[in-house]
Amino acid sequence: MLPEEGDEFLEGARGVTDRPDRPARPTECFSPIFRFLRRRVAHLSLTGDNLSADLKRRGPDPVLPRALARARVFAGASGRDGRVHGFVTDSGSRGPLAGATVRIEASDLPWVFEATTDSTGYYEVAVPAHRYSVTAWSVDHDQAASTVAVGSGQTVWLNETLSAAGARSARLQGFITDAVTSAPVTVGGIFAGHPWWDSGRGYVNESSLNSSGYYEMNLVPDYYEIMSHNVFGYASYDYYSVYVGSGQVLWYNISLTPNPMNAWINGTVLDGSNSASIAGATIVARVDGNVLPSVVSNATGFYSIQVPSGNVELAANALGYAPTSTSVYVSSAGTVLLNIGLTPLSFGVRGYVRDGVTGAGLPGVLLTVDPIFGNGYFDQSSTDASGFFNIPLPPDDFVVRASAPGYTTWTTYLFSFSTGFVWANATLWPIISRVFGYLVDSLDGSHVPGLRVTAIDSRAGYSTSGVADANGFFSFAVPPSPAISVAVYGQAPYAGNIAYVATHPYETTWVNITLDRLTAQVDATVTNALTGLPISGASVYAAWYYGSDWGTSNATGATVIEAPAGAPTYVSAWASGYLIWSTTLSPVAGTNSIAIRLYPDLPLDVRIRGYVNDSTTGTGLWPGTVHVNGYDDQTAYGYTDGTGYYEVWTVAAPQTVRATATGYAAGEAAINPVSGATLWVNLSLSPDTNAPLVRSFTATPSIGVSESNPTSLVADVNETSLEQSYMSILKLHSASANIGTFL
C-alpha cells in the first residue's frame, strides 16, 4: 500500500530516498519478538524428536524465510537433553492461547529455542541442561518473562499467563532494500521491540518480508525499537526507537548493508584432556545477534560452519562434556581454522539426602549445582528412591543445594582442587515443630501487637518471620533444633528482645518474650557544617542490635528519636544534597543531646597535581601515597608514578595535602581551592632513618597475663611517618599470630 495523505513517512538510518511503486499487499504476520538487553536472537524452527507442540509459526499465511527451515535443534548436550513444557493461558478468561510463542534463551551461550502453542495452549521444547530466561507472547497479548532451570534428562513444567494487549491502533510499514543494489530484501523479517532500557514488558510484534521487501504490522501505541531479524547475508539493523501513535501510519524504510555468508569456520572438536576427536558435537554460531543454523561434527570430529564477516561467537556441546564458548573475528571471505576443546565431565558430586529426624533416604529431592563465580556449567537432578544422587561435573568451583517441600534447605561447596567424584551427604530437617507465644510489655504486662518476630534455626540456616497479631501472639512452623532464636525487632516505644529455645519433633514450644520500653531519647540538632544554619527535612536514624527508630528534623533542625539505655547504638543522618553522617553512642536514660553537622555534597571538580621528591637528591619518589583530607571524613588519594608525579581530584574546600613514602617523614601543605581549580602542590620528603621513639608503654596488668586475664596496652610513640592504617595492620597481624603486642 502506498502512503496516503496524512501518513507520516520516516526513513531508517540508511533509508531509501524515493517512495517505491505500489507493491502487492502482503499478509500480516502478528507474531511478536522478545527483545533482551539489545541482543537480537534468531528464531529456530525446532525439529527435535517427540516434540508434541506445533512448532510452526502461527498467523494468517505467514511468509517464513527459507533459512529458518534449515535451523536445527541442538542434538548434543552435556547430559541428556531436558524438556520444558507447559500451557499458555489468558489471564482474564483462564482459557488456553493457541499460536502463542514461547522463547527460551541462555544468557551466556548462543542457545535460543522457540515453540508455538497448539490448540490447547500446550508447548514443549527440548533443551540442554542450563538456566534460561523464558518469554511468552501472542498477537493479542503483552509479553511475559520468567526464568527456568533444567537438568540433564529432566522435564520441567512452566506455565505462562498472558495479559490482553491494548488496542493495536498504530501501524508500522515500509520497504527493506539492499543498500548497494537497491533491490528488495526478501528473506527474514522486521521486529518492533522495546528499547534496551525498557525491555521485557509490553506489546511487541513482527512481520515477514514479501517478494517486494515490504512489511507491515499493527502495534499498540508506544515507543518501539525497529530491528531486522534473521536477514542472513546482511548486517543487522537496530538503530533507535520511534513512537507510533494511535491512528498513525508510520512509514519506516530501511536499507541494509550486504554482509554475505561467504566465509567458513572449519575445525575439529577435541577432548580437552587427551585431544581425542569428538563426533556428534553440536556447534552453533551467533553473529551480530543472529543465531546461524547449527552443524554437527562428523565421525572424525570435523565441523564446518558458514558465517558472514564480523565477530563470531561459537558454542560447542557434546554428550559427556561441558559446553564451551569462544569467539573469532572473521574479516573477509575465506576459511578460518578454529579447533574447539571440550572439558569432560570427569568430576562430580554424589551422596545421599536423608531426613534429619528418621534418618531415612528422601526420594525426589532436587539437587542444583551452580558455579560459585559468574557463569559456568549448571545441572540439577532429583534423588532416586533411596535418596541417592549423582551429578557429573567439569572441574570448577560449585555451590550445591538440596531442597524439598516441607524441609529445610542444605548447601555445600565444591572447589576445583578436588579430584574425581566427591561424596556430599545432605541432611534435611522436616519443618514439623512449632514455636509460639506472646509479646509482653515489661512495664504493665500487656500484650504488644504489630511487631515483627523472626525465628531462626542456626543449625539448618532456616528462618521464618511474621508480625504479632492484635493480641501480641505469634506462631511459626520450624524444624526440630537445639538452636532456635526468636527475635523481636524493636520499634518505638519498645527496644526489642531475643530468646533462645530448643524445639522437638511434632511438639510445640512456648516462648513469651518480654519487651522493655525505650528509656533514652536522642535529642538531635542537624545543621549545615559550613554555614551553621539548621537543616529541615533531614532523616535521623538510630539502630541497635534488635531494633531501630527514626525521625525527621523540623524547621529548627531538631528531632527526637528513642533508643534503649545502655545499648550500643548506631546513629546516622542524611539529607538531600549532603554527605551522610554517622556515629556510635551508648545513650543513658533520659535526654542525650547530639549535634549533627552535615557537609554539603560538593562535586569533585578540583584537581591537585604535583611531584613528591626526595628533599636531598630531588629525585621523584615511587611508590608514594598522597592523601587530601579535611572536608568531613572524606579522603581523596592517589599514588605517585615512576617520576614522583601524582594527581588527585577533590572538592573545593580548605584541606590538607599529605604525602608519605616508606623511609621518609611525611610532608604536608594546606590548600583552599575554588571550584574548578587546578593546583600544583609539590612536596619534598626528608629521609627518616631513625627508629620510632617510644615515650611510654604501659600494660595493665603487666604480670599474670593470660586468656582469662587479658591486658590493656597503651603506648605513646613519637614517629613522624607512623600511620594509623599501618598500626591497624600490625594489630591484625599480632592478633592472628597470637603475639600479644604490635610494636
C-alpha positions in Angstrom: 0.0 0.0 0.0 1.3 3.5 -0.9 1.4 6.3 1.7 -1.7 8.3 1.8 -2.3 11.9 2.6 -1.8 12.4 6.4 0.5 9.4 6.7 3.9 10.1 8.3 7.0 8.9 6.3 10.1 8.1 8.3 13.3 6.7 6.8 15.7 4.4 8.6 19.3 5.3 9.4 20.2 4.3 5.8 16.7 4.7 4.3 15.8 4.9 0.6 15.2 8.3 -0.9 12.3 7.6 -3.2 8.8 6.2 -2.4 8.5 2.8 -4.1 5.9 1.7 -6.5 2.8 0.2 -5.1 3.6 -3.4 -4.0 1.3 -6.4 -3.7 -0.2 -6.2 -0.3 1.4 -8.8 1.9 -0.3 -10.9 4.5 0.3 -9.5 8.0 2.3 -11.6 10.4 1.5 -10.8 14.0 3.9 -12.9 16.0 5.8 -10.7 18.4 9.6 -10.6 19.2 11.2 -10.8 22.5 14.0 -8.3 23.0 16.5 -8.9 25.7 19.4 -6.5 26.5 19.7 -5.3 22.9 20.7 -8.7 21.7 18.8 -9.8 18.6 18.5 -13.5 18.7 17.5 -15.9 15.9 14.3 -17.9 15.5 14.9 -21.6 15.4 12.5 -24.0 13.8 12.8 -26.9 16.2 13.0 -30.4 14.7 13.8 -32.5 17.8 12.2 -35.9 18.4 9.0 -36.3 20.3 8.0 -32.6 20.3 4.3 -32.7 20.6 3.8 -28.9 20.3 3.1 -27.4 16.9 6.4 -25.7 16.2 5.2 -23.9 13.1 4.9 -20.1 13.5 1.2 -19.2 13.7 -0.6 -16.4 11.9 -2.7 -16.0 8.7 -0.5 -17.4 6.0 2.8 -16.1 7.3 5.7 -15.7 4.9 8.6 -17.7 6.6 12.2 -17.3 5.4 13.6 -20.5 3.9 16.7 -20.1 6.1 14.5 -20.8 9.2 13.6 -24.3 7.9 17.3 -25.2 7.9 17.8 -24.3 11.6 18.2 -27.4 13.8 17.6 -28.2 17.4 20.8 -28.8 19.4 21.2 -32.6 19.4 24.1 -32.8 21.8 24.1 -31.9 25.4 26.4 -32.4 28.4 23.9 -34.9 29.7 20.7 -36.0 28.0 18.6 -33.1 26.9 15.9 -31.9 29.3 12.5 -30.6 28.4 10.4 -27.6 29.2 6.7 -27.8 28.7 3.5 -26.2 29.9 0.4 -24.2 29.0 0.0 -20.6 28.0 -3.3 -19.1 29.1 -5.2 -15.8 29.1 -5.1 -14.0 32.4 -8.7 -12.9 32.1 -10.6 -16.0 30.8 -8.0 -18.5 32.0 -8.5 -20.2 28.7 -5.7 -21.7 26.5 -3.9 -19.5 24.0 -3.2 -21.2 20.7 -0.5 -19.8 18.5 1.4 -18.1 21.3 5.2 -18.1 21.0 7.5 -19.3 23.8 11.1 -18.3 23.6 13.8 -20.0 25.8 17.2 -18.3 25.8 20.5 -18.8 27.6 22.3 -15.6 28.7 25.9 -16.8 28.4 25.6 -19.1 25.3 24.1 -18.6 21.9 21.3 -21.0 22.7 17.8 -19.9 21.6 14.7 -22.2 21.4 11.2 -21.4 20.3 7.9 -23.2 20.2 4.4 -22.3 19.3 1.4 -23.5 21.4 -1.1 -25.9 20.0 -4.9 -25.6 20.1 -4.8 -26.5 23.9 -2.2 -23.8 24.6 0.4 -26.5 25.2 4.1 -26.3 24.2 7.1 -28.5 24.6 10.8 -27.8 24.0 13.9 -29.9 24.3 16.9 -28.0 25.7 20.4 -28.8 27.1 20.8 -28.6 30.9 21.1 -24.9 31.8 19.4 -21.9 33.3 17.3 -19.9 30.9 15.2 -16.8 30.5 11.7 -17.5 29.1 9.5 -15.1 27.3 6.0 -15.8 26.0 3.7 -13.6 23.8 0.9 -13.8 21.4 -0.6 -11.5 18.7 -3.3 -10.2 21.1 -1.3 -10.2 24.4 1.6 -8.5 26.0 4.7 -10.5 26.6 5.5 -12.1 30.0 9.0 -13.0 31.2 10.2 -15.7 33.6 13.2 -18.0 34.2 13.6 -21.7 34.3 16.4 -24.2 35.3 16.5 -27.5 33.5 18.7 -30.5 34.4 20.1 -33.3 32.3 17.2 -35.5 31.2 14.8 -33.6 33.4 11.3 -32.5 32.5 10.2 -29.2 33.9 6.7 -27.7 33.9 6.5 -23.9 33.2 3.0 -22.4 32.7 2.7 -18.8 31.5 -0.2 -16.4 31.8 -0.5 -13.5 29.4 -2.5 -10.3 29.8 -4.5 -8.9 26.9 -2.8 -6.1 25.0 -4.4 -2.7 24.3 -5.9 -1.8 21.0 -3.5 -2.2 18.2 -4.4 1.1 16.6 -1.0 2.1 15.3 0.6 0.8 12.1 4.3 0.4 11.1 5.1 -0.4 7.5 7.9 0.0 4.9 10.3 -1.5 2.5 13.7 -3.2 3.1 16.2 -2.8 0.3 19.8 -3.7 -0.4 22.0 -0.6 0.3 24.2 -1.3 -2.7 21.8 -2.5 -5.4 18.5 -1.1 -4.1 17.0 -4.5 -4.8 14.3 -5.6 -2.4 15.4 -7.8 0.6 13.0 -10.8 0.8 14.5 -13.0 3.5 13.9 -12.6 7.2 11.7 -10.1 8.9 11.4 -6.8 10.8 10.6 -6.7 14.5 9.2 -3.9 16.7 10.6 -4.4 20.2 11.2 -2.2 23.1 14.4 -0.1 23.8 17.1 -1.8 25.9 16.2 0.2 29.0 12.6 -0.9 28.8 12.8 -4.5 27.5 10.8 -7.5 28.7 7.5 -5.7 29.0 4.5 -4.5 26.9 3.5 -5.4 23.4 5.8 -6.5 20.6 5.2 -7.6 17.0 7.0 -8.7 13.8 6.4 -9.1 10.1 8.0 -11.2 7.4 9.2 -9.6 4.2 7.3 -10.3 0.9 8.8 -10.6 -2.6 8.9 -6.8 -2.8 10.7 -6.4 0.5 7.6 -4.9 2.1 6.5 -5.4 5.7 3.7 -4.1 7.8 2.4 -4.7 11.3 -0.2 -3.3 13.7 1.0 -2.1 17.1 -0.2 -0.8 20.4 0.7 2.9 20.5 4.1 3.1 22.2 7.8 3.6 21.7 9.4 0.8 19.7 12.9 -0.1 18.6 12.9 -1.4 15.0 15.2 -4.3 14.2 15.9 -6.7 11.4 15.7 -10.3 12.3 17.3 -13.4 10.6 18.1 -11.4 7.5 21.0 -13.6 6.6 23.5 -12.0 4.2 23.1 -8.5 5.6 24.4 -6.6 8.6 21.8 -6.4 11.4 19.7 -3.2 11.7 19.0 -1.9 15.2 19.2 1.9 15.3 16.9 3.9 17.5 13.4 3.9 19.0 10.4 5.6 17.4 7.0 6.4 18.7 3.9 5.2 16.8 0.7 6.9 18.0 -3.0 5.8 17.9 -4.3 6.0 14.3 -0.9 6.8 12.9 0.5 5.0 9.9 4.3 5.3 10.1 6.4 4.5 7.0 9.8 3.2 8.0 12.1 2.2 5.1 15.4 0.6 5.8 18.4 -0.1 3.5 20.6 -2.9 4.7 24.4 -3.2 4.1 25.3 -6.5 2.5 27.3 -8.9 4.6 27.2 -12.1 2.6 27.6 -15.6 4.1 30.8 -16.2 2.2 33.2 -17.3 5.0 33.7 -20.6 6.6 34.9 -21.6 10.1 36.4 -25.1 10.0 38.0 -27.1 12.7 37.9 -30.2 14.9 36.1 -30.7 18.2 38.6 -32.2 20.7 38.6 -33.7 24.1 40.4 -31.1 26.2 42.0 -33.8 28.4 43.5 -36.1 25.7 42.9 -34.3 22.4 40.8 -37.2 21.1 38.3 -36.1 18.4 34.6 -35.8 19.4 31.9 -37.0 17.0 28.4 -35.7 17.2 29.2 -32.4 18.9 26.8 -29.6 18.1 28.3 -26.2 17.1 26.2 -23.1 16.9 27.3 -19.6 15.9 26.0 -16.1 16.6 27.0 -13.1 14.5 25.7 -9.6 15.3 22.8 -11.0 17.3 21.7 -13.5 14.7 22.0 -17.2 15.6 23.0 -19.2 12.5 21.9 -22.7 11.6 23.9 -25.2 13.8 26.1 -28.0 12.5 27.3 -31.3 14.0 30.8 -32.7 14.0 31.4 -35.8 11.9 33.0 -39.1 12.8 36.5 -37.5 12.9 35.3 -34.6 15.0 35.5 -32.2 12.0 32.9 -29.4 11.6 32.4 -26.6 9.0 30.0 -23.7 9.6 29.2 -21.0 7.1 29.3 -17.4 8.5 29.3 -13.8 7.4 32.1 -11.3 8.3 32.3 -10.0 11.9 32.8 -11.2 15.4 31.5 -14.8 15.5 30.6 -16.3 18.9 30.6 -20.0 18.8 29.5 -22.6 21.3 30.1 -26.4 21.2 28.4 -29.1 23.2 28.6 -32.9 23.3 27.3 -35.7 25.5 29.6 -36.1 28.5 31.3 -32.7 28.1 30.7 -29.2 29.5 29.6 -26.8 26.8 32.3 -24.4 25.7 32.1 -20.9 24.1 34.7 -19.0 22.2 34.8 -16.2 19.6 36.8 -15.4 16.5 36.8 -12.4 14.2 36.2 -13.1 10.5 37.3 -10.2 8.4 36.5 -11.4 4.9 35.5 -14.3 2.6 37.7 -17.3 3.1 38.3 -20.0 5.7 39.2 -19.7 9.3 40.6 -22.7 11.2 39.4 -23.0 14.8 39.7 -26.2 16.8 37.4 -26.3 19.9 38.3 -28.2 23.1 35.6 -29.6 25.4 36.1 -30.3 29.0 34.9 -33.8 30.0 32.6 -34.3 33.0 35.3 -36.2 34.9 34.5 -34.6 38.2 31.2 -34.7 40.1 29.3 -34.9 43.4 27.3 -37.8 44.7 25.7 -38.7 48.0 22.5 -39.4 49.9 19.9 -37.0 51.2 18.3 -38.1 54.4 15.6 -37.0 56.8 17.2 -35.4 59.9 14.6 -37.0 62.2 14.1 -40.5 60.8 17.4 -40.9 59.0 15.6 -42.4 56.0 16.6 -41.5 52.5 14.5 -38.9 50.8 13.4 -39.6 47.2 12.6 -36.8 44.8 14.8 -34.1 46.4 16.0 -31.5 43.9 19.8 -31.0 43.9 21.1 -28.0 41.9 24.7 -27.3 41.1 25.7 -23.7 40.2 29.1 -22.1 39.5 30.2 -20.0 42.5 31.8 -17.3 40.4 30.0 -15.9 37.3 28.7 -18.0 34.5 29.6 -21.7 34.0 28.3 -25.2 34.0 24.9 -25.8 35.5 23.0 -29.0 36.2 20.3 -30.3 38.5 18.9 -33.7 39.4 16.5 -35.4 41.8 17.3 -38.1 44.2 16.2 -41.7 43.5 14.0 -43.9 45.7 16.9 -44.4 48.2 17.7 -40.7 48.4 20.9 -41.1 46.2 22.1 -38.5 43.7 25.0 -38.4 41.3 25.8 -35.3 39.2 28.8 -35.4 36.8 30.6 -32.0 36.5 33.7 -30.4 34.9 36.4 -29.2 37.2 35.3 -25.8 38.7 34.0 -24.2 41.8 30.4 -25.0 42.6 27.7 -24.5 45.2 25.4 -27.5 45.7 21.9 -27.1 47.1 19.3 -29.6 48.1 15.6 -28.6 48.7 12.3 -30.3 49.1 8.8 -29.0 50.2 8.4 -29.2 53.9 12.1 -29.4 54.7 14.9 -27.0 55.4 17.4 -26.5 52.6 21.0 -27.7 52.5 24.1 -26.1 50.9 27.7 -27.2 50.5 30.6 -26.1 48.2 32.9 -27.9 45.8 36.2 -26.5 44.7 38.3 -27.2 41.6 41.2 -28.7 43.6 39.0 -31.7 44.4 39.6 -34.7 42.2 37.2 -37.3 40.8 33.8 -37.6 42.5 33.2 -36.0 45.8 30.8 -37.5 48.4 28.5 -35.0 50.0 25.7 -36.4 52.1 22.9 -34.0 53.0 20.5 -33.8 55.9 17.2 -32.1 55.5 15.2 -31.3 58.6 11.5 -31.6 58.4 9.6 -28.5 59.5 7.3 -30.4 61.9 7.8 -28.4 65.1 6.2 -25.1 66.2 7.2 -22.2 68.4 4.7 -19.6 69.6 4.0 -17.2 72.4 3.1 -13.6 73.3 5.0 -10.3 73.2 4.7 -8.9 76.7 5.2 -5.3 77.9 7.7 -5.4 80.8 6.1 -2.4 82.4 2.4 -3.4 82.7 2.3 -7.0 81.4 0.0 -6.1 78.5 0.4 -7.9 75.2 2.2 -5.9 72.4 0.8 -6.2 68.8 2.3 -5.3 65.5 6.0 -6.0 65.9 7.9 -8.3 63.6 9.1 -11.6 65.0 11.7 -13.8 63.4 12.5 -17.4 64.2 16.0 -18.7 63.1 17.4 -22.2 63.2 21.2 -21.7 63.5 21.8 -25.4 62.7 20.0 -25.6 59.4 20.1 -21.9 58.4 16.3 -21.8 58.3 14.4 -18.7 59.1 10.8 -17.5 59.0 9.1 -14.3 60.2 5.8 -12.6 60.7 4.0 -9.9 62.6 2.5 -10.4 66.0 -1.3 -10.2 65.7 -3.7 -7.9 67.5 -3.3 -9.9 70.7 0.5 -9.9 70.5 0.5 -13.6 69.6 3.0 -15.2 67.1 3.3 -18.7 65.8 5.8 -20.3 63.5 6.5 -23.7 62.0 10.1 -24.6 62.5 12.4 -27.7 62.3 13.3 -29.5 65.5 16.6 -28.0 66.6 18.6 -27.2 69.8 19.4 -23.7 68.4 16.3 -21.7 67.7 16.5 -18.0 68.1 13.3 -16.0 68.3 14.0 -12.3 67.8 11.6 -9.3 68.1 12.7 -6.3 66.1 12.1 -3.3 68.3 10.4 -0.1 67.3 9.4 2.8 69.5 8.3 2.6 72.2 9.9 -0.9 72.6 13.5 -1.9 72.5 13.0 -5.4 71.1 14.4 -8.6 72.5 15.7 -12.1 71.6 15.1 -15.5 73.2 16.9 -18.9 72.6 14.9 -22.1 72.8 15.1 -25.8 71.7 12.3 -27.4 69.7 11.4 -31.1 69.4 9.8 -33.2 66.7 6.0 -32.8 66.5 6.0 -30.6 69.6 5.1 -27.0 70.4 7.5 -24.8 72.3 6.1 -21.8 74.2 8.2 -18.7 74.5 6.8 -15.4 75.7 9.1 -12.5 75.0 9.3 -9.6 77.4 9.8 -6.2 75.8 11.4 -3.3 77.7 10.3 0.3 77.0 12.8 2.7 75.4 14.0 5.0 78.1 16.6 7.0 76.3 15.9 9.9 74.0 18.4 11.1 71.4 17.8 14.9 71.0 19.5 15.7 67.7 20.1 19.1 66.1 21.0 19.0 62.4 22.9 21.9 60.9 24.9 22.8 57.8 28.6 22.2 58.7 29.7 25.2 56.6 27.1 27.8 57.5 25.8 26.6 60.8 22.2 27.0 59.6 19.6 24.4 60.6 18.6 21.8 58.1 15.0 20.8 58.0 13.8 17.5 56.5 16.9 15.6 57.4 16.5 11.9 58.4 18.0 10.8 61.6 18.2 7.1 62.3 19.1 5.1 65.4 19.7 1.4 65.2 20.7 -1.1 67.9 21.2 -4.9 67.9 17.5 -5.7 67.6 15.6 -2.5 66.8 15.6 1.0 65.4 13.8 4.3 65.4 14.0 7.4 63.2 12.8 10.9 62.9 12.8 13.9 60.6 14.3 17.3 61.6 11.9 20.3 61.8 12.4 23.9 60.7 15.0 24.4 63.5 16.9 21.3 62.6 15.7 19.4 65.7 14.2 15.9 66.1 13.9 13.4 68.9 14.3 9.7 68.5 14.2 6.9 71.1 16.8 4.3 71.9 17.5 1.7 74.7 19.5 3.0 77.6 23.0 1.4 77.8 22.9 -0.4 74.5 25.5 0.4 71.8 23.5 2.5 69.2 24.5 3.5 65.7 23.1 6.9 64.8 23.2 8.2 61.2 21.8 11.3 59.5 21.3 12.3 55.9 19.6 14.9 53.8 19.3 15.7 50.1 22.5 17.4 48.9 24.6 16.5 51.9 27.1 13.8 52.9 25.9 11.0 55.3 26.9 11.5 58.9 27.2 8.7 61.5 28.4 7.9 65.0 28.0 5.4 67.7 27.0 6.0 71.3 25.7 4.3 74.4 22.8 6.5 75.5 21.8 6.9 79.1 18.3 7.0 80.4 16.7 10.4 79.7 17.9 13.0 77.2 21.1 12.6 75.1 21.8 15.7 73.1 23.9 15.4 70.0 24.9 18.0 67.4 24.9 16.7 63.8 26.8 18.7 61.2 26.2 17.7 57.7 28.6 18.7 55.0 27.3 19.7 51.6 27.9 17.1 48.9 30.3 19.1 46.7 31.5 17.9 43.3 35.0 16.5 42.8 36.0 19.3 40.4 39.3 20.4 41.9 42.4 18.8 40.5 45.5 18.6 42.8 48.7 17.6 40.9 52.4 17.8 41.5 55.5 15.8 42.3 56.7 14.1 45.5 60.5 14.4 45.7 63.4 13.4 47.9 64.5 16.6 49.7 68.1 15.6 49.5 68.5 14.4 45.9 65.5 16.0 44.3 64.5 12.7 42.6 60.9 11.6 42.4 59.7 9.1 45.0 57.9 5.9 44.0 55.9 4.4 45.4 54.4 7.2 47.3 50.8 8.0 48.5 49.1 11.3 48.5 46.0 12.0 50.7 43.8 15.1 50.5 41.6 15.4 53.6 39.9 17.8 55.9 36.4 18.0 54.4 34.2 15.9 56.6 35.7 12.5 56.8 36.3 12.3 53.1 39.8 11.4 51.9 40.8 11.6 48.3 44.0 9.8 47.5 46.4 8.9 44.7 49.7 7.3 44.0 52.9 8.6 42.5 54.2 7.2 39.3 57.8 6.4 38.4 58.7 10.1 38.2 57.1 11.0 41.5 54.1 12.6 39.7 50.6 12.3 41.2 47.1 13.6 40.5 44.1 13.7 42.9 40.6 15.1 42.4 38.8 16.6 45.4 36.2 19.2 46.5 36.5 23.0 46.7 37.2 23.4 50.5 40.1 24.0 52.9 42.0 20.8 53.1 45.5 19.3 53.7 47.6 17.5 51.1 49.8 14.9 52.8 52.4 12.7 51.1 54.0 9.6 52.6 56.6 7.2 51.4 58.4 4.3 53.1 61.6 5.6 54.8 60.6 9.2 54.7 58.9 11.7 57.0 55.5 12.8 55.8 55.1 16.1 54.0 52.1 18.3 54.1 50.6 21.5 52.6 47.4 23.4 53.2 45.1 24.3 50.3 41.9 26.3 49.9 40.9 25.8 46.3 37.9 27.3 44.4 35.6 25.2 42.3 37.1 24.1 39.0 40.7 25.0 40.0 43.8 23.1 39.2 46.5 23.4 41.9 50.1 22.3 41.7 51.4 21.1 45.0 54.9 19.8 45.1 56.1 18.1 48.3 59.6 17.3 49.4 60.1 14.5 51.9 63.1 14.1 54.2 64.7 10.8 54.7 63.8 9.3 58.1 66.2 6.5 59.2 65.6 6.9 63.0 63.6 4.2 64.8 60.4 5.4 66.5 60.8 6.9 69.9 58.6 5.1 72.4 58.0 7.6 75.2 55.9 5.2 77.2 54.5 1.7 77.0 52.1 0.5 79.7 50.5 -2.9 80.2 47.7 -3.2 82.7 48.0 -5.7 84.3 51.7 -6.3 83.5 52.1 -9.8 85.1 50.0 -12.9 85.1 48.6 -12.2 81.6 46.5 -15.0 80.1 43.4 -15.5 78.0 41.4 -15.3 81.2 43.4 -12.3 82.5 44.0 -10.1 79.4 46.0 -6.9 79.5 45.3 -3.4 78.1 48.2 -1.8 76.2 48.7 1.9 76.0 51.7 3.3 74.0 53.0 6.9 73.4 55.1 6.8 70.2 56.9 9.8 68.6 57.3 8.9 64.9 57.0 11.3 62.0 55.7 8.8 59.5 53.7 6.4 61.6 50.2 6.0 60.1 47.1 4.7 61.8 46.4 2.3 58.9 49.9 0.8 59.3 49.3 0.4 63.1 46.0 -1.3 62.4 47.7 -3.8 60.1 50.2 -4.6 62.8 47.4 -5.1 65.3 45.7 -7.6 63.0 49.0 -9.4 62.4 49.6 -9.6 66.1 46.1 -10.9 66.8 46.3 -13.6 64.1 49.7 -14.7 65.3 48.7 -14.6 68.9 51.7 -12.4 69.7 50.1 -10.1 72.2 51.7 -6.9 71.2 52.0 -4.9 67.9 55.2 -2.9 68.5 
